[in-house]
Amino acid sequence: MSKTEAQTRSELIDQQLALSGWNIKDPTQVVEEFDIVTALPEGVAEPRTKYEGHQFSDYVLLGKDGKPLAVVEAKKTAKDAAIGREQAKQYCYNIQKQLGGELPFCFYTNGHELYFWDLENAPPRKVVGFPTRDDLARFAYIRRNRKPLTQEFINTSIAGRDYQIRAIRSVLEGIEQKKRDFLLVMATGTGKTRTCIALTDALMRAGHAEKVLFLVDRIALREQALSAFKEHMPNEPRWPNVGEKLIAKDRRVYVATYPTMLNIIRDESQHLSPHFFDFIVVDESHRSIYNTFGEVLDYFKTITMGLTATPTDIIDHNTFELFHCEDGIPTFAYTYEEAVNNVPPYLCNFQVMKIQTKFQMEGISKRTISLEDQKKLILQGKEIEDINFEGTQLEKQVINKGTNALIVREFMEEAIKDGNGVLPGKTIFFCATKAHARRIEEIFDKLYPQYHGELAKVLVSDDPRVYGKGGLLDQFTNNDMPRIAISVDMLDTGIDVREIVNLVFAKPVYSYTKFWQMVGRGTRLLEASKPKPWCLEKDAFLILDCWDNFEYFKLNPKGKELKPQLPIPVKLVGLRLDKIEAANDTGNADTAAREVVKLRNQIATLPQNSVVIKEATAQLARLGDDNFWLTLNHDKLEFLRTHIKPLFRTVSEADFKAMRFERDVLEYSLAVIREEKEQAETIKEGIVEKISELPLSVPFVKLEEELIRAAQTPLYWSEADEDRFDAMIAKLGPLMKFREQDNGQEQTHLDLADELHKKEWVEFGPQNEAVSVTRYREMVESLITELTDHNPILKKLKNGEPINSDEAEQLAELLHEEHPHITENLLRQVYKNRKARFIQFIRHILGIEVLKSFPDEVSAAFDQFIRAHTTLNSRQLEFLNLLKNFIIEREKVEKKDLINAPFTVIHPQGIRGVFSPTEINEILQLAQTLAA
């Protein structure tokens, strides 16, 4: 039933205003029927009627100074809220004309839908609630004082790399163009958090944002983000401080996990305005997060930026849709390959060693178990014939100590070691389960007892000892020991430990996104300013792949396609609607009526404080009318399926085990109505099995012993009707949490000696080389150091004495013949310097001459130029990046080059279309100095 405008105002709009702290009865806050004096029509001197020359705004919201901050235009629920749009706009302008001062903000609503219009600044947008008085005062202050963003200074001490500056510029320019959603795709380790902090810093200084929210998906990442904000923006108050649970409203930077923020916005006791934040950053924005916690973004409809490390071609199109980007085109992207190939590199390259054991490849059976182990098994009374497992069943149905021990020993042999060459550098072991992780830890302790249990530690998210100062994660990051963190999911993403030099994949991975996040744990380079004694240099890191993951992703570039899962409450409502429809179609009116009552009860339990539910108020209002339910025809059922069923994704506090049991019973009764006998029989067997697993030893379960025993007999089911189904759901559903499940096949524990089947280097990564440039350089430097002891020419060079051309030629011939075949050209390639001569390289290797590579020289000069010109826009930065690479590649540049391809891709006029004449002169001077 639709409401009149008066009812809409008193029953809906007044309450919504009150929720945002507005006292309708206080005329110093809210004026209803606000009198606006307007000009009389031309030629009319006196008002001809009582109201001529007057307009009446439904509500005007006043600031603390008594001046109008906002106008609210109300329409009755049956009308489209947009009908009030022009009227509200006119009132705003007329109030400004009458009273002077600033233009009020504009709102129009029908009680169900509310629109906010910042006139002259942005188009109208739908919001979920009114702003508080403080919110409106903040909006007015920002509107009055904000500065243009295109020229805003970027603090390069927070994020000073060229691509970080380009990323920040693209967002600042987008905000200036009134865009509200952004997506940055940046490889793990390229400084997404720092980029976001420098952007926040710029927005706050330019007066565009006062309150910023940084959303993460795990507590460990929250701690990491808080300490990064503390380091780079120390003067901005942050939430939460240690131990704070309730939201504090006087801070500027807020860092929270998705579940924490969801609980806050649903908690009526600590109401947080939907307009509280000016800017939100969503870390690791991908579909799975949106499915679960999209409600947070729906609530705070403000300027939002997503951050992700997932490569652009793998990102789900829903993510692009969420941030209003065309498919495949984020706001800004910077790939792993770009970072590794930059000069100097921003990220570390890696090498992969593939290790596979005999049992992994050939399984565990009489054929593969050694004779010695077969004898042991016989002595233990085990039947050899009964042991028959596939390699893929390891760590699932069969646990073999010997396989894990072999992987640990191979790791200790092949791992990149610390400076002393004894212990492995910092390492993450990715394990399949917590039990698997504990087994690996035991093996480390058993094989290497001299380290007193400190070498390897299990880090899992549900262990409270992991977190906080002095916790296991803090020890792994900041102490010499432990060297090896054994992890199940917790360290797969987002943990930033630069000293990691080994990753061990001791489990198969099927998600491409997750796989690259795991690889990303090792890609960060060391910070020269913060050396740690256990890792003083890092040119590359090693991945030990024990489950052929790299091969899997070569064959399946996107990994396993996971089907979207419907939440149980949504599924249950869908089945109930199917049953109502089937009952109506087969003339079972009583059954349909019973299910309608249950459906209405379910709808009544929807969380009313959820933004998803609030946004569906208009649709839910239809259901409040009893007439809607009298005849549920196909159109009404379709309406319920389309608009109401999806709302049940908001149900989070429920007994899901009881719900699953109810779903099974509902599926059975639906199959009976549809006369699908085979289907009904299969479902019934599953239900009986669940009932049989209820333990009568539990007192609560014992109370229903009679029904439990009866429900397992054929007679009970042959006479089953709706009453019996309801009795089962009501009495047995709540007991399902006590079920004693038999997890199928028992795990078999063995301790058999495994052996290496295959161990090989894999060509992978941007370089695609088996012997990396780093390794070749090591071989050259090692040879020259060795020869210096007894070669007279090298001795002369080492002592700083000059050598003649004959001696230089003789030395070149000697080194050419020695392995690894040293030539001037190879040295130029390895040391990235095409101009230096052979003897200069040798002097450099001997440590008596510093050779700066040409790319290093060019990159340093361009970085300095960018830091000195802080107001460059994103197109100018892109042009400079292109010019830098052009000079590195060609080693020369002429004026005419800059108005031809490739520079015309950025602007048809090349440099002339991007820079001013003064700037062009500066750039030419820089380019000519470098290419001289």
Secondary structure, DSSP 8 states (H G I E B T S, - for coil): ----HHHIIIIIIHHHHHHTT--TT-TTTEEEEEEEE----TT--S-SSTTTTEEEEEEEEE-TTS-EEEEEEE--TTS-GGGGHHHHHHHHHHHHHHH-SS--EEEEE-SS-EEEE-TTTS--EEESS---HHHHHHHHHHHHH---STT----TTTS-SHHHHHHHHHHHHHHHTT--EEEEEE-TTS-HHHHHHHHHHHHHHTTS-S-EEEEESSHHHHHHHHHHHHHHSTTS-EE--TT--S--SS-SEEEEEHHHHHHHHH-GGG---TTS-SEEEEES--HHHHHHHHHHHHHS-SEEEEEE-S-TTTS-HHHHHHTT--TT--SEEE-HHHHHHSSS-SB-EEEEEEEEEHHHHH-BSTTTS-HHHHHHHHHTT--GGG--B-GGGBTTTEEEHHHHHHHHHHHHHHS-B-TTSSSB-EEEEE-SSHHHHHHHHHHHHHH-GGGTT-SEEEE-TT-GGGSSTTSHHHHHHHSS---EEEESSTTSSS---TTEEEEEE-S---BHHHHHHHHGGG-B---TTS-BTTBS--SEEEEEESS-HHHHHHHSTTB--------HHHHHHHHHHHHHHHHHHTT-HHHHHHHHHHHHHHHHTS-TTSHHHHHTHHHHHHHTSHHHHHS--HHHHHHIIIIIGGGGGG--SS-HHHHHHHHHHHHHHHHHHTT-HHHHHHHHHHHHHHHHTS-TTSHHHHTTHHHHHHTTSHHHHHT--HHHHHHHHHHHGGGGGG-----SS--EEE-----EEEEEEE--STT--SS-HHHHHHHHHHHHHHHHTT-HHHHHHHTT----HHHHHHHHHHHHHSTTT--HHHHHHHTT-SS--HHHHHHHHTTSS----HHHHHHHHHHHHHHH-TT--HHHHHHHHHHHHHHHHHS---GGGGGSTTGGGT-TTGGGGTS-HHHHHHHHHHHHHHH-
